[in-house]
Amino acid sequence: MRVLTMIGAGEFGGAEQHVFDLLRSVKRVEPRLAVFYEGELASRMRAVGVPVRVLSRSPWRAIAEVVDYARAQNIVLLHTHGVRANVIGRLAARRAGVPVVTTVHSVLATDYPDPLKRWLFVGLEHLTRRQTDRFICVSRALRDDLAAGGIPPERLTVIHNGIDTSRFHPDGDAVSLNLPRPLIGTVARMHAAKGYDVLLDAARELVKGGFVGSFVWIGDGPLKTQLARRIQEAGLEERVRIVGYQPDVERWLRAVDVVVLPSLSEGFGLALLEALACGKPVVASRVGGFAEVGEGLAGVRLVPPGDPYTLAAAVDGMVRERVVLPDPDAVASLYSLERMVRSTEEVYAEILAKMAP
C-alpha cells in the first residue's frame, strides 16, 4: 500500500511526533509525506528515508499538487492530520479518486482561541467531513465528541497513541540541571489549551507556601513570549525556567522529579505516557485522554482542570509523600508503538478491501 500522509508541520508537537513514529515504523505500507512547511518533521522523515513533498501555501494550488502527486505516485489512500491537511486532502482525494483516513488529535474548538479563526476552521472541517471514509480518534473522549457531532459510529475507530519504549524508559542519560530540587517538569506546546497560566498561578502558590524547588517548562509555541513576561511579573524568573522545544525530551524527563500536565483540553497527551515510561510520577488534569489513561496506571494523580490551588496541593503532596511510582513495563505493554502501527495498518487494509471490485 502506497499511502500519502498529510500534516501542516509548522511546528513539532504531539501530532508531528505521532506521524514521525507511524511512518518510520509501518511494515505493510510504503509511506509518503506531504507538509506545508519545511521544518523539523520534514527533515526527520527524510533522514529515515521517507520521501517528503512540501506543498504550496495557496490552498487551490496545494489541492492541484496533491492530485498530481497522488496520480504520479500511484497513491491508494490519503491520511490527513490537522484542519489544513484535512480540508485540502479531502478535496484533493475526491478528485484523485482515493479514500481518506483522518486522525483526530484534539478537540478542534479548543485549538483556536481567536473566535474568527475558530469559526472559519471549524466550519471548513465540518463542510468537508463527509469526504473522510474513516476517522481514527486517539482517545475515546474524542470519539464521543465526534459522535455527538453527527459522525456515524461505523466511521469512528479508536487507536490510542503509542510510544517508542526503546527511547522512553527509566535507564539512560539525563540532562544535568543546576537548579534547586525538587524539579517539577512540564512538557507541552505553549498554547492556551495546555494550561500554562494555571500552572504559573500554581507555582506562585507553591513558592508562597515554602516550596524550595524549581519548575522546568519544556516546549515552544505562540504563548512563549507572553509566558516569559508573566514569569517576570510574578517574580519567579529564578524558579521557573523555560527551556523551549527539546528533541531529546526523554533526557529532560529523566532529570525531573515530578511531571505536571495542567491541560484545559487534551485529545490524548503523549507527554503523559512518555513521563510514566521514564518512571516519573505525574500530576495531570482530568480531561480527555489524560483521564482515560491516567485512571488505570500507577503514579498518576488527576486534578480538576483550571484550578491552580488544587493543582498546587497535588504537586505539593506528590513531592512530600511516598507515592507509588509508575510501572514502565505496564505502560509499554498497553501503549506500545507497535500496537498503534499495527492497528492503523489494519484500518488502511479494511478501507481498501471495501473499495476492491
Protein Blocks (a to p, Z undefined) as FASTA:
>chain_A
ZZddddfklaccfklmmmmmmmmmpfkbccddddfbdcfklmmmmmnopacddddfblkl
mmmmmmmmmmmnopabdcdedjklmmmmmmmmmmnopacddddfbdfklmmmblklmmmm
mmmmmmmmmmpmbdcdfbfklmmmmmmnopafklpccddddddfklncfbdcdddddddd
ddddddddddfklommmmmmmmmmmmmnopabdcddededjklmmmmmmmmmnopmmmpc
cebjafklmlmmmmpmbdcdfbfbdfkopmlmmmmmnopacddddehjlmmmmmmpghia
cddehilklmmmmmmmmmmmccddddfklmmmmmcfklmmmmmmmmmmmmmmmmpZZ
